[in-house]
């Protein structure tokens, strides 16, 4: 699957989720805050790429760091057969996995 994602100015983006397969992306406009489970959140600017492995690894953030413009990125996802392309975590799973996040991104101590 290939698509373009537009994140409105200042928007936090989609909630914590996982993909059934790997995801490759390229930021077309703006700047996003990107966070994968276990990694420190970091900005990705227009002209830069990102990758996530999919499977059980949680993608926590792809929020727009710009308040003045929408940020856009193109994604290419290899989806597993008969498995949803995107699965959101419920509040219980978010709490249970909090210890796996980078210390700077954890919600609890």
Steps between C-alpha positions, in 0.01 A plus 500: 500500500624848416339820623552862599425599860419863581527609864333837575702781664590413860311169489635212710428251220349155541515327837730211591470220245684222324514392137477145370819545296788741446442866417727729302427873492624829363399843632383720214413818692541630854647311794369209705588362843565129454509242780534125482490279807837503679637795303529862604247718311669708229403753233494410132499792256391531138748310284578239767386137518392260774447128545317280747512122516131430553381192686494544878700826508275790601504830311415762761531832320501663159373840610538827315767715664392800294214723618491705179469235226381145446774238487479232232677170457475215254497146636555162339377210714543130444188359662471142620222298331168500687636727776387862542750753368467705820396392849454758777594417859235530770571688824584180690764394248648852492543486880638144490763591239602835649819347648614416144501865392812713507535665846445847354162392358360296787166602647567346842810479714 
